[in-house]
Amino acid sequence: MISTGGELIGKRLQLLKELAPAAARVACIASSQVWESYSSSAADAEIPPVFAPVNRSEQFDEAFATILRERADALVTEGSPIIYVQRGRIVTFAVEHRLPLAANNRELVEEGALMSYGISAAGLFSELAVYVDRILKGESPSDLPIQRPTRFELVINARTAKALGLTPPPTLVAIADEVIE
């Protein structure tokens, strides 16, 4: 099993602040389960996020209303199946309301989010392949240790940055795994 721990939201918020320095009120769209695992580290973040919970598709309208009511000026997503399935809806909302969006995976950036920082899917799949191999060789899945991912990627959408009137700092561009032009 792979675990990411709670520090990713802090890192994602830090990177968002570098890309959108004027962001002062950030909303976080996440499932309640994911939020519980991240809320302790989020409380220590420079920009504590406003929680907009989504556990089911029909909760997105209320989450978006919360974001607008709380006057968020940026948006962060966390990883969960509901976020992934509804990523187009989230990106559309962020674009319509001109909210810089820091996502947990590159697919949202490819669809128009400002940036993503998260586990590298390629790295994750190779690590999972090792586990599958061990299971096929007879090891019990319950005996396999929990591991932390070791490969992360930063992707920046330069087109979105330009549309938002933002200029990615050269230092951030230099460390990015990819900049979408």
C-alpha atoms as a printed R data frame, in Angstrom:
    type eleno elety resid chain resno       x       y       z
1   ATOM     1    CA   MET     A     1   0.000   0.000   0.000
2   ATOM     2    CA   ILE     A     2   1.172   3.552  -0.765
3   ATOM     3    CA   SER     A     3   0.561   6.457   1.616
4   ATOM     4    CA   THR     A     4   1.209  10.149   0.932
5   ATOM     5    CA   GLY     A     5   0.779  11.595   4.403
6   ATOM     6    CA   GLY     A     6  -0.496  15.087   5.125
7   ATOM     7    CA   GLU     A     7   2.441  17.149   3.959
8   ATOM     8    CA   LEU     A     8   1.395  17.363   0.301
9   ATOM     9    CA   ILE     A     9  -1.303  19.953   0.921
10  ATOM    10    CA   GLY     A    10   1.263  22.212   2.584
11  ATOM    11    CA   LYS     A    11   3.655  21.818  -0.339
12  ATOM    12    CA   ARG     A    12   0.863  22.409  -2.871
13  ATOM    13    CA   LEU     A    13  -0.197  25.568  -1.006
14  ATOM    14    CA   GLN     A    14   3.416  26.768  -0.892
15  ATOM    15    CA   LEU     A    15   3.825  26.301  -4.642
16  ATOM    16    CA   LEU     A    16   0.475  27.987  -5.301
17  ATOM    17    CA   LYS     A    17   1.605  30.974  -3.224
18  ATOM    18    CA   GLU     A    18   4.760  31.220  -5.357
19  ATOM    19    CA   LEU     A    19   2.706  31.165  -8.571
20  ATOM    20    CA   ALA     A    20  -0.117  33.383  -7.305
21  ATOM    21    CA   PRO     A    21   1.426  35.559  -4.552
22  ATOM    22    CA   ALA     A    22  -1.739  37.631  -4.113
23  ATOM    23    CA   ALA     A    23  -3.757  34.559  -3.069
24  ATOM    24    CA   ALA     A    24  -4.862  35.109   0.510
25  ATOM    25    CA   ARG     A    25  -7.945  32.897   0.858
26  ATOM    26    CA   VAL     A    26  -7.649  29.405  -0.598
27  ATOM    27    CA   ALA     A    27 -10.472  26.878  -0.807
28  ATOM    28    CA   CYS     A    28  -9.777  23.154  -0.758
29  ATOM    29    CA   ILE     A    29 -12.149  20.790  -2.552
30  ATOM    30    CA   ALA     A    30 -11.762  17.350  -1.007
31  ATOM    31    CA   SER     A    31 -13.725  14.401   0.273
32  ATOM    32    CA   SER     A    32 -14.263  14.344   4.033
33  ATOM    33    CA   GLN     A    33 -12.045  11.281   4.310
34  ATOM    34    CA   VAL     A    34  -9.165  12.939   2.467
35  ATOM    35    CA   TRP     A    35  -9.686  16.183   4.380
36  ATOM    36    CA   GLU     A    36  -9.315  14.405   7.728
37  ATOM    37    CA   SER     A    37  -5.895  13.125   6.722
38  ATOM    38    CA   TYR     A    38  -4.778  16.563   5.518
39  ATOM    39    CA   SER     A    39  -6.438  18.972   7.944
40  ATOM    40    CA   SER     A    40  -3.729  18.835  10.614
41  ATOM    41    CA   SER     A    41  -0.970  19.796   8.177
42  ATOM    42    CA   ALA     A    42  -3.232  22.329   6.468
43  ATOM    43    CA   ALA     A    43  -3.723  24.127   9.778
44  ATOM    44    CA   ASP     A    44   0.025  24.781   9.854
45  ATOM    45    CA   ALA     A    45   0.105  26.102   6.289
46  ATOM    46    CA   GLU     A    46   0.871  29.743   5.578
47  ATOM    47    CA   ILE     A    47  -2.569  29.985   3.950
48  ATOM    48    CA   PRO     A    48  -5.051  27.802   5.881
49  ATOM    49    CA   PRO     A    49  -7.613  26.571   3.346
50  ATOM    50    CA   VAL     A    50 -11.384  26.847   3.515
51  ATOM    51    CA   PHE     A    51 -12.846  23.335   3.293
52  ATOM    52    CA   ALA     A    52 -15.394  22.672   0.538
53  ATOM    53    CA   PRO     A    53 -16.431  19.031   1.090
54  ATOM    54    CA   VAL     A    54 -17.452  16.701  -1.720
55  ATOM    55    CA   ASN     A    55 -18.232  13.058  -1.030
56  ATOM    56    CA   ARG     A    56 -20.768  12.663  -3.853
57  ATOM    57    CA   SER     A    57 -21.234  14.334  -7.234
58  ATOM    58    CA   GLU     A    58 -24.356  16.181  -6.114
59  ATOM    59    CA   GLN     A    59 -22.322  18.047  -3.458
60  ATOM    60    CA   PHE     A    60 -20.280  20.033  -5.959
61  ATOM    61    CA   ASP     A    61 -22.856  22.826  -6.297
62  ATOM    62    CA   GLU     A    62 -22.751  23.380  -2.516
63  ATOM    63    CA   ALA     A    63 -18.938  23.186  -2.503
64  ATOM    64    CA   PHE     A    64 -18.761  25.812  -5.250
65  ATOM    65    CA   ALA     A    65 -21.255  27.985  -3.342
66  ATOM    66    CA   THR     A    66 -19.057  27.706  -0.233
67  ATOM    67    CA   ILE     A    67 -16.010  28.777  -2.224
68  ATOM    68    CA   LEU     A    68 -17.829  31.851  -3.547
69  ATOM    69    CA   ARG     A    69 -19.445  32.674  -0.196
70  ATOM    70    CA   GLU     A    70 -16.053  32.472   1.559
71  ATOM    71    CA   ARG     A    71 -14.574  34.711  -1.157
72  ATOM    72    CA   ALA     A    72 -11.740  32.348  -1.949
73  ATOM    73    CA   ASP     A    73  -9.256  33.759  -4.424
74  ATOM    74    CA   ALA     A    74  -7.548  30.441  -5.208
75  ATOM    75    CA   LEU     A    75  -8.415  26.762  -5.175
76  ATOM    76    CA   VAL     A    76  -6.657  23.521  -4.240
77  ATOM    77    CA   THR     A    77  -7.828  19.964  -4.893
78  ATOM    78    CA   GLU     A    78  -6.854  16.800  -3.127
79  ATOM    79    CA   GLY     A    79  -6.745  13.302  -4.454
80  ATOM    80    CA   SER     A    80  -9.809  11.109  -4.359
81  ATOM    81    CA   PRO     A    81 -11.850   9.271  -6.981
82  ATOM    82    CA   ILE     A    82 -14.669  11.867  -6.885
83  ATOM    83    CA   ILE     A    83 -12.197  14.692  -7.569
84  ATOM    84    CA   TYR     A    84 -10.675  12.793 -10.473
85  ATOM    85    CA   VAL     A    85 -14.042  11.926 -12.023
86  ATOM    86    CA   GLN     A    86 -15.310  15.525 -11.672
87  ATOM    87    CA   ARG     A    87 -12.043  17.204 -12.691
88  ATOM    88    CA   GLY     A    88 -13.567  18.853 -15.782
89  ATOM    89    CA   ARG     A    89 -16.280  20.421 -13.663
90  ATOM    90    CA   ILE     A    90 -13.715  21.707 -11.160
91  ATOM    91    CA   VAL     A    91 -11.494  23.203 -13.872
92  ATOM    92    CA   THR     A    92 -14.514  24.839 -15.541
93  ATOM    93    CA   PHE     A    93 -15.527  26.425 -12.219
94  ATOM    94    CA   ALA     A    94 -11.983  27.689 -11.587
95  ATOM    95    CA   VAL     A    95 -11.686  29.142 -15.097
96  ATOM    96    CA   GLU     A    96 -15.138  30.807 -14.955
97  ATOM    97    CA   HIS     A    97 -14.280  32.466 -11.623
98  ATOM    98    CA   ARG     A    98 -10.641  33.204 -12.495
99  ATOM    99    CA   LEU     A    99  -9.352  31.163  -9.560
100 ATOM   100    CA   PRO     A   100  -5.791  29.869  -9.723
101 ATOM   101    CA   LEU     A   101  -6.191  26.105  -9.269
102 ATOM   102    CA   ALA     A   102  -3.453  23.951  -7.712
103 ATOM   103    CA   ALA     A   103  -4.366  20.363  -8.403
104 ATOM   104    CA   ASN     A   104  -3.147  17.029  -7.174
105 ATOM   105    CA   ASN     A   105  -2.548  15.551 -10.631
106 ATOM   106    CA   ARG     A   106  -1.418  16.600 -14.063
107 ATOM   107    CA   GLU     A   107  -4.714  15.750 -15.788
108 ATOM   108    CA   LEU     A   108  -6.327  18.848 -14.275
109 ATOM   109    CA   VAL     A   109  -3.438  20.992 -15.541
110 ATOM   110    CA   GLU     A   110  -3.850  19.546 -19.020
111 ATOM   111    CA   GLU     A   111  -7.511  20.612 -18.815
112 ATOM   112    CA   GLY     A   112  -6.711  24.173 -17.657
113 ATOM   113    CA   ALA     A   113  -5.672  24.211 -13.968
114 ATOM   114    CA   LEU     A   114  -2.747  26.502 -13.144
115 ATOM   115    CA   MET     A   115  -0.490  23.829 -11.655
116 ATOM   116    CA   SER     A   116  -0.274  20.423 -10.081
117 ATOM   117    CA   TYR     A   117   2.020  18.897  -7.536
118 ATOM   118    CA   GLY     A   118   1.576  15.300  -6.603
119 ATOM   119    CA   ILE     A   119   2.653  11.758  -6.922
120 ATOM   120    CA   SER     A   120   4.155  10.858 -10.275
121 ATOM   121    CA   ALA     A   121   1.778   8.352 -11.868
122 ATOM   122    CA   ALA     A   122   4.654   6.693 -13.719
123 ATOM   123    CA   GLY     A   123   6.574   6.273 -10.472
124 ATOM   124    CA   LEU     A   124   3.497   5.011  -8.666
125 ATOM   125    CA   PHE     A   125   2.764   2.379 -11.289
126 ATOM   126    CA   SER     A   126   6.326   1.061 -11.225
127 ATOM   127    CA   GLU     A   127   6.206   0.812  -7.412
128 ATOM   128    CA   LEU     A   128   2.834  -0.953  -7.604
129 ATOM   129    CA   ALA     A   129   4.243  -3.413 -10.137
130 ATOM   130    CA   VAL     A   130   6.782  -4.526  -7.535
131 ATOM   131    CA   TYR     A   131   3.929  -5.209  -5.104
132 ATOM   132    CA   VAL     A   132   1.952  -7.159  -7.695
133 ATOM   133    CA   ASP     A   133   5.032  -9.238  -8.412
134 ATOM   134    CA   ARG     A   134   5.480 -10.014  -4.719
135 ATOM   135    CA   ILE     A   135   1.815 -11.009  -4.374
136 ATOM   136    CA   LEU     A   136   1.987 -13.232  -7.467
137 ATOM   137    CA   LYS     A   137   5.010 -14.929  -5.914
138 ATOM   138    CA   GLY     A   138   2.903 -15.840  -2.866
139 ATOM   139    CA   GLU     A   139   3.272 -13.003  -0.361
140 ATOM   140    CA   SER     A   140   0.114 -11.964   1.449
141 ATOM   141    CA   PRO     A   141  -0.993  -8.370   0.671
142 ATOM   142    CA   SER     A   142  -1.544  -7.787   4.405
143 ATOM   143    CA   ASP     A   143   2.150  -8.555   5.023
144 ATOM   144    CA   LEU     A   144   3.382  -5.894   2.615
145 ATOM   145    CA   PRO     A   145   4.555  -2.672   4.261
146 ATOM   146    CA   ILE     A   146   2.985   0.713   3.664
147 ATOM   147    CA   GLN     A   147   5.321   2.834   1.562
148 ATOM   148    CA   ARG     A   148   5.585   6.507   0.880
149 ATOM   149    CA   PRO     A   149   5.866   7.557  -2.745
150 ATOM   150    CA   THR     A   150   9.316   8.726  -3.729
151 ATOM   151    CA   ARG     A   151   8.589  10.414  -7.066
152 ATOM   152    CA   PHE     A   152   6.615  13.631  -7.291
153 ATOM   153    CA   GLU     A   153   5.993  15.958 -10.201
154 ATOM   154    CA   LEU     A   154   5.296  19.649 -10.628
155 ATOM   155    CA   VAL     A   155   3.432  20.683 -13.779
156 ATOM   156    CA   ILE     A   156   2.658  24.329 -14.622
157 ATOM   157    CA   ASN     A   157   0.208  25.547 -17.256
158 ATOM   158    CA   ALA     A   158   1.793  28.704 -18.708
159 ATOM   159    CA   ARG     A   159  -1.324  29.466 -20.811
160 ATOM   160    CA   THR     A   160  -3.502  29.498 -17.689
161 ATOM   161    CA   ALA     A   161  -0.949  31.612 -15.833
162 ATOM   162    CA   LYS     A   162  -1.009  34.169 -18.658
163 ATOM   163    CA   ALA     A   163  -4.832  34.180 -18.738
164 ATOM   164    CA   LEU     A   164  -4.820  34.897 -14.987
165 ATOM   165    CA   GLY     A   165  -2.237  37.665 -15.375
166 ATOM   166    CA   LEU     A   166   0.404  35.643 -13.527
167 ATOM   167    CA   THR     A   167   4.059  35.190 -14.391
168 ATOM   168    CA   PRO     A   168   5.565  31.961 -13.083
169 ATOM   169    CA   PRO     A   169   8.846  32.741 -11.304
170 ATOM   170    CA   PRO     A   170  11.908  31.465 -13.211
171 ATOM   171    CA   THR     A   171  13.012  29.461 -10.167
172 ATOM   172    CA   LEU     A   172   9.700  27.559 -10.174
173 ATOM   173    CA   VAL     A   173   9.812  27.035 -13.940
174 ATOM   174    CA   ALA     A   174  13.354  25.647 -13.542
175 ATOM   175    CA   ILE     A   175  12.253  22.958 -11.075
176 ATOM   176    CA   ALA     A   176   9.016  22.069 -12.887
177 ATOM   177    CA   ASP     A   177   8.886  18.631 -14.476
178 ATOM   178    CA   GLU     A   178   6.819  20.152 -17.292
179 ATOM   179    CA   VAL     A   179   5.565  23.562 -18.356
180 ATOM   180    CA   ILE     A   180   2.579  23.436 -20.680
181 ATOM   181    CA   GLU     A   181   2.883  26.315 -23.139
